[in-house]
Amino acid sequence: MFTALIAQRPAGQAEVAGNTNGAGLARPEAGRTLRAAWPQFEASWRSLTGQSEIVGSEGGCEPRVAPRACSIRTCAWTDAHPATTLGPMSASRPSAAVLVSGGVDSSLALALLAREGACDLTAFYLRIWLEDELAFLGACPWEEDLAFVRATTDRLGVPLEVISLQRAYHDRVVAHALDELRAGRTPSPDLLCNSRIKFGAFLEAIGDGFDLVATGHYARHIQPEGAPAQLHRAPDPVKDQTYFLARLSPAQLSRARFPIGHLTKPEVRRLAADLDLPSRARPDSQGICFLGRIPYPDFVHAHLGDAPGPIIDLTTGRTLGAHRGLWYATIGQRKGLGLGGGPWYVVDKDPDRRALLVVHADHLAAHARCDLEVEAIHWLSPESPELPPRGAFRWHARVRHGPALTACDVAPGARPDQLRVSLAEPDAGLAPGQYVVFYDGPRCLGSGVIR
C-alpha cells in the first residue's frame, strides 16, 4: 500500500493539509475564495487565448475549450485533435492525483481542475530531495516548496498528502546518472524522473486508487477516438516539455493529464495572478529537480570526487590547461572550462589519458556531425510507428531540451532497438548517453539514446 511511502507525521499518519473538515471534505470558504476570483480569471482567459468560454470536459480532467471560428491559434492546436477527448473512463466520477511542486505551473494546473469540478482531487507533494545524503551541501529546499504547496491547497480546498520517494529516486534515477557519468556519458535525469518516479514509483505507490495523474507539464495529452493516447507538443516552443516525457510507457501516458499544456508561460503567469495563487510570482526552478539550489558540480564532486587531467587542443595537440574530472564536462560545452583566448568547445573525451579534448570556435564546424546511431529505442504508442520513406526527412528530432527541432531521416539499425539517424543540419553537441526525441508534426513519438 502507498501509505508505507507517505512521509510520517508525529502521530505516524499521512499528512493531510489543514484545508478539510473532520470528514475530509473541502472547507467551503476555500471554494468561495476561488469562485470570487473566477470572473476576472475568465476575462483574462478570453483575452489571452481567444477562446469564448471555459467548460468542463465530459468526465475528463482537462479544461475543454469552445473555439471561436476565427481563432487561428485554436485551429492550429485543438481542431485536428481536440484536447477535450479523454477516452473511456469509469462510469463513476473520476479521481485525479495532482502532483504539485510549489511552483506556478502545477499550482495553476490544480486550480483549473478544482474550478472545473469534474474530478475528485487529491494533491500530492513528492519528496525526492536526498536530504540525508546531501545535507552537508546546503539547506533542504523542499521545506519552502511545501510551504507554497500548503498555501495553494488551503486556498483551493484540496486535500494534500506528502509522499517520500527519496530512496526510489536514488535507486532508479541518481544511481543511473552516476553510472553514466563514470562511463563518460551524458545522463538526462529529468527524463527518468518522469518515467521512473512521477509516473513510475508514484503510480506504484497509489496503485489503482486514482484514475488519472495530473501534472503542470507543458505538453498536451490527446486521446483520439478508439486509439491509444498521444503526446503532443505545447504551443509554447520554449517551455514545451515533451522532451522530458518521451520515456513514458503507453500505460503511463494513458493516465496522464496536463491541464496547462495548451497555455504559454505568460498566460500561466497572468491567470495565476488573476486567481491570486501564492506562487503567482515565484521564479521558475532551474536545474535537475532533486538538486534544488545545489550546484551540479558540487553534487558530482560529493559522489565521484576529482580525477584531474589535461585539456588538450585537438587541432594543435597543445595542452591548454587542466580539468577536475571528465564527468564534469559534456560534449558541446563552452562555459566553465577556465581557458583564455576562446571561446573553446568540448568535442571529445579520451578516458585512457584522462584528457578533455577541445577546439576553438573557429574549428568547431569541422567537428559537427549529422549522422548518429541511437539505441534503447522507446515508443510512446503500443505499436512501433511506421518509419518514413528514406530521404523524406518527414520526422523531426530534438537532441536536447529547447525549442530547436531538426528534420531527420530515420532508418533501422543493426538491432531492433536501434535506429540510424541523419540530421538535416550538423550538430557539434551530440554526446553519448544524450536522448534524442522524435516528432511527427506536433506529435511526440518516442526517444532513443545516442551511442
N, C-alpha and C positions, 0 to 999 in steps of 0.2 A: 504494500500500500504506500501511496505517496506521503502519508503522514510521517513516515520514518525519515523523510528527507526534509521536512519542514523545520525551519530554524526554531530552536527551542526557546520558549519564554520562561520566566522564572517558575511558572506553575507547570512547565512541561507541556504546554498546549501550543497548537499552531496559532500564529499571530493573526488576529483579525482586527483591522484598524477600528478606531472608535467612531465609526460612521454608521453603526447599525444599532437597532434596539435589541432588547433581550431575545427576541425571536429571530434575529439575524436579518430583519428587513431594513431596507434603507430608510434612514431618517427622512421624514417628509420635508424638513427645512432645506436639505441639500438639493432635493429636486426642485423646490421653489426658487432657489438661487439660480439654477441652470435655466429654468423657464423664464425668469426675469431677463436674463441676458440674451435669450434666443432671438427676439425680433431684430436686434442690432446685428446679430450673427447672420441671420438670413439675408438681411440687406447687403452685408459685405459679401456673402456668398454669391448673390446675384451679380453684384458689381464686378467681382473678381473673375468668376468663371463663365459668365454669360449664360447661366442656366436659370430657368424660370422658377424652379421650385426644388425643394428637397423633400423627398417622400421615402417612406420605408420600403425596403425590398421585401419581396414575397418570401417570408420565412428565412431570410438571409441575415447577414451581419455586415453588410457593406452599404453605404449610402447609395440610394438609387436616384438618378437624376432624370429630370424631364427636359430634354434638349430643345432649345429654340431652333426653329427651322434654319435660321441664318447663322448659327454658331459654327464657325469653321473649326474651332478647337474641339468642340463636342463631336463634330462629324469625324475629325481625324482620329479621335481616341476612343469613342464609345459606340459609334454606329455599327461598324463592321462586326465587332464582338462586344456587345454591351456588357459592362462590368456588373450589371444588375442580376444576371442569371447565375444562380448559386447552385443549381443542380439539385438532385434528390436530397431531401433532409427528412429527419424523423417527423412523424405526424405531430408529435408534441412540440411544445415551444423549445427551440434550440437553446443550448447553453454555450457560452463562449468564455474561454480563459484568455484574458488580455494581458500580455506581457508589457510591463511598464518599467521604465528606467529612471524616471525623474526628469527626462528631457521633454522638450516641447512636442516632438513628433509623437511619441507614444501617449503623451497626455491628451493631445487633440484626438488621436485615434480612439481613446477611451471615451472622451466627451461626445464624439459623434455617435458612437454605439449607444451610449447612455441616453442621449436625446432621441435617437431613433426608436429605442424601446422594443426592438424585435427579438432580442436575446436576453436570457438571464446571464448577467455578467458577474465574473469574479476577476479582480485584478491580482496579478502575481508579480512579485519582485524577486528576481533570481540573484542570489548572492554567489558570484563566481570569483570575487576578489580573493587572491591567495594570501589572506592576512597573516596566517601563522608562518608561512614560508618567506614572505616578503615584508614583514612588518618593519624590519630594520631599514628599509629603503624609504619609508615615509608613512604619513598618516593614512588610515584606511579611507578611501574616497566614498565608499558605499554609504556611510552614515549621512552625508549631505544629500546624496541621491535619494535615500529612503525618506528623508525629511520632506523633500519635494513630492515624492510619491504619496506619502500620507496626506499632505495638504491637498493634493489633487483628488484623491479618492474621498476624502472628507467632503470636499466641495460638491462632488458628483453623486455622493451617496452610494458608492460601490464598495462592497466588502473587499478587503485586502488580505492576502496571505503572502508570507515570505518563505521561500524555499532555498535551502543551501545546496548548491550543486558544485561546490568547490572541488571536492575530490573527483567527481566525474569530469570536471573541466580540466583538471591536472592530467588525469589519465588519458582522456580522449583528445585533448587539444594541445596542451602545453608540452606533454612528453613527445608528441609527434613533431611539434615545431622544433624542439631542441634536437631531436634526432636528425631532422632535415638540416639544421644549421651545422651540426657536426659533420655531415656529409658534404658540406659546401654548397647546399642548395638554398633556394629562397622559399620559405614556407609562407602560407597565407592563412593565419589562424582564424581570421574572421569568417572565412568560408566554412571552416569546420565547426566554428561556434554555432552557426545556424543549423547545419545538418545534424551535428552530434550532440548539441546541448539544447538550444531553444526549441527545436523540433525533434530532438532525439531523446536525451536523458529526461527532459521535462515531460514529454509525452509519455515516456515510460513511467514517470512518477505519478502522473494524474490518471493514467490508464484510460478507461472508457468513460470517465466522469464528465467529460466535456465533448460536445460535438465539434467545436471549432477552436482554433488558436489564432488570435489576432495580435498583430504587432504594428509598430509605427514605421515599417519599411516603406521606402518609396519604390513601389512595384505594384503591378496590377494582377490580380487573380481573375482569370477568365474561365468560365465554365460553359463551353459550347454544349448544346443540347445533345444528349446521347453520346458524348465523347469525354475523354479524360480532361481534367483541369489543365489549363495552360498558364504559364507565367509570361507576362508582357511588360515591356519597359514602361517606366513612368514618363509623363510628359516633360518633367524637368530633367534635361540631359545631364546636368551637373550632379544632381542629387540621386539620380536613378541608382538603385541598389540591387538590381537583378544579378549583377556580377557576384555579389555575396550570397545569393540564394541559389546559385546554379548547381549545388550539390544536393539539394533536397531530393528525396525519393518521391515517386508519384503518389504514394500514400500520404506522405507529409504534406505535399502541395495540395492534395485534395481537402485537407482540413485547415489550411492556412487562409487567412483573410488579411487584407491590407487596406484599412479604411481611409488612409490619406494618400493612397498611391496615385490618385488622379489629380493631386494638387501639386503646385510648385512650392518651394520653400517660402517665398514671400507671402503666398496665400495662407500657408500654415501659420506663419507668424501673425498675420493680421486677424485670422479667425480666432486664434488662441487669445489675442488681446481683447477681441470683442467679448469672449467668454470669461475674461479676467482669470485665466488659468494661472496658477502660481508660477509655472515655468515659462510663461509667455516671452520673457526677455532673457531667459537663461542661455548662455552661449552653447553652441554645439560641442559635443565631445569630439576629441581628436585621438588618433592612435588606436592601438589594439585595446579591445573592450576591457580585458581584465587588468590592464596595467594602470588605468586611471591616469594620474598625473606623473607616474613614474617614467622617466626617460627610458626608451627602449634599450640603449646601450647599457644602462645600469642593470636592467633585468638580465641581459645576456651575460654580463660580467658576473652577476651573482650565481649563475648556473654553470657557465663554461669557463670563466676566468679569462686570462690573456694568453695568447700564443703569438708573440711578435714575429714579424718577418719583413722583408724588403718590399717597397713599392717600386716597380720597375716600369720604365717607359718601353712599351712593346715595340715601338718604332725604332728606337736607337739602342735598346738594351741597357740604358743608363739607369742606375739606381737613384731615385729621386727622394726617397725618404723611407720611413718605417710605418708599419701599421700595428695595431694591438692584437689583431686576430682576424683570420679570413671571415669568420662568422659575423663580424661587424659590418661587412660590406656586401653589396649586391651588384650584379651586372647592371650597367647603366647609371650607377650612382655618380653624382658630381660633387655634392656638398659633403663637408666633413672629412676630406682627405688630408687637409693640412699642408697642401702643396702650393708653392708660389709659381708665378708665370703661367697660370692656367687660362681658361678652365681645362681641367683634366677629367676624364671619364673612365670608370672601371669597365673593362671589356672582357676580362677573364681572370681565372684564379689558377695557380699552379700549386696544388697541395704538396707535391714532393719537395718543393723548395720553400713552402710557406710563402709564396710570392703573390702579391696582388699586382695584376697587370693592368696598366692604364695607357691611354693615348690622349694626346692633345686634341682639342675640339677640331683643329684643322684636319686631323686624320680620322675623325670619328666615322665619317660616311663609309670609309673602306671596311669598317667592321660591322656595319648594319647588314642584316640579312632578311630575306623573305621566306625562306624555306625552313620548316621546323617539323620535328616529329613529336607527336602528342600521344601520351599513354593514359591509362586509367580513365578511359572514356566513360562518361556517365550522362545518361539522358533523363530529362525530366518527365518524359512520357513512358508508359509501359512498353511500347514498341520503339525500336530504333527508327529515327526518321530516315526517309529515303535521301541519299546523298544527291546533290545537284549534278547535272552533267559536267564532265571535266571541261575546264576552261570557262564555265559560265560565270564564276565569281558572284553567284547569287546570294550566298550567305555572307555574313559579316562576323568578324572576330573582335573581341575585346581582350587584350593581353594584360590589362591591369585595370583597376578601378579608375573611372574617369569618363568623360563624355566621348572620348575618341573611339570610333568604330572603323575598322578597316575591312574592305571587301576581301574575301578569301576564296581560294579554290581548295576543295577537300577531296581526298582520295583514301581508300582503305589502306591500312598499314600492314605490317608483317603479321600481326596478331589481331584477333577480333576486337581487342580492347585498345587498338592503336589506330591513329589516323596520320596521314601525311598532309600537311597544311602549307599552302603557298599564299602569302600575304600580297596584296596588290601594291603595298608600299613597304619598303625596308624599315626595319626597326633595330636600333642598336641596344635595346634594353631587354632582350629576351633572355631570361635566366632560367636554368634548370630548376624544377620544382614549382615554378610560377604557373598559375592557372590560366588557361585560355577558355573563354566563354563564347559560345556560338549563338548567332541570331539569324532568324529568317524573318525579315521585316521587323515588326515590333516584338515578335515572339522570341523568348529565350528558350533555346533548345536543350542546352546542357553544357558540359565542360570537359576538359581534359587537362593533363599536367605535362608541361614541357619536359622532354627528356634531356 
